[in-house]
């Protein structure tokens, strides 16, 4: 019996019968009997060829392994049957209650109509001049009966909604599950997102603009296009408990990794790694390892126009998807309040683009031969049903640009999420640091050189910068929200003027970048969204006036 046939049999034994599907019931005992017969036949054939068979010890190991697999299979099937029976029992109970309410309403309806007719005949109930029902002359008892009927009708409607929700959950039990090689539960999620965009002015990236340029000769002054390369897919695996802790892994990918060198390659975005993390979670402590968002700068403005990169990048929003190992500890202060302490080491990125080719070469941060260090402390309290959160963080890294040209990179951050009622909230971030090109600060610039960066006689200076962003959110309904945000990154003028002709790896240095947007997001369903956004950019080179550009973006997304 081949390995594929064996696994097919085990998989069939793991199926739960579904009355609604009409499929034949295949039980675990029946499958085990069939498996035993086939295995007995295989053992007989192996006995006939004893001269060529493996030693008996190997057969014993195989049998022990198969017995263990059968035991695990029986345990999994028992758990799935228990969960299914519990869900079915809850569904039947809700159906009985709903039928009783409906039957009661049907029985009472003729009685209510008869009472209304009798009341009208007695003159205690009439109609006003507009033909509306007039209950001013009705008895108090009739009004109480009407209110009671309304309460029961509302309860019946609520109960039916709960029944439909529970039925949907039960139906999920019969869907085809994603099976991993480890047999642990896995979940697939993501979004298919389409962006229609129109630009006014010149930008660095027409579908994901972050900087504005002056109009080059012969340029039309704008552009229009569409893209789906901001679509994402994610995989989440829930592993076993280890030492009393839950284990979990998560992988997020998108199609914004560049373009292939083929005709119309702009419509064939390359697959790109966003984040990939592994977590070990105890009750109040977690260990996280992998490539993840910058934990000392956690929040970002709300936007689906630039989903491939967080909104306001290069304009006050510090962020990076960087390999890291961190520890998190939560201290509970009450039912609605807690402290979170985070600390870890990170890959010492400095914002340089790779040299290209197959082999990875060290950047200035990695040449310093030590990791970067980060930490954050945050306090959270529940207000108006939303989290009120205030956090402060810090970061330090060394950079080595060769020829003993070294620079310290550091930053201090603060972030806030402030509810202003049940419909309004304010969030934002502020930072002050130096050499932050690897964290998308300083408009992507870490240091300034006095001349050619590759010349050993060129001196350098770390670029100090200050920036941040703020966003006001208004949610008049659960399915609708409006967001207005503004951010800026402003390198220090004294650093920009330190050298007569300063240079960066990208050429002439940027002196300021500002960006703001307004958007509306509508979610008619939890798996469907529509959004419209207008964004404005103003960017300045050293010694030049600012250039402006705008973008209108229309979006439609389906989440899964």
Secondary structure, DSSP 4 states (H G I P E B T S, - for coil): --HHHHHHHHHHHTPPP-TTTTPPP--HHHHHHHHHHHHHHHHHHHHHTTTTSPPHHHHHHHHHHHHHHHHHHHHHHHHHHHHHHHHHHHHHHHHHHHHHHHHHHHHHHHHHHHHHHHHHHHTSSEE-TTS-EE-TTS-HHHHHHHHHHHHHHHHHHHHHHHHHHHHHHHHHTTSPPPB-TT--BEEEEEEEEEEEEEEESEESSSSS---EEPPPTT--SEEEEEE-TT-EEEEEEEEEEETTEEEEEEEEEES-S-B-SSTTGGGSBPPEEEEEEEEEE-SSEEEEEEEEE-TTS------STT-SS-TTBTTTB---EEEEEEEEEEEEEETTEEEEEEEEEE----SPPP--SSS----HHHHTTS-EEEEEEEEEEEETTEEEEEEEEEEEEEEE-STT-EEEEEEEEEEEEEE-SSSEEEEEEEEEEES-GGGT-GGG--EEESS-TTSTT--EEE-EEEEEEEEEEEEEETTEEEEEEEEEEEE-HHHHTSSTT-BBTTBSPEEEEEEEEEEEEEEEETTEEEEEEEEEEEEEETTS--EEEEEEEEEEEEE-
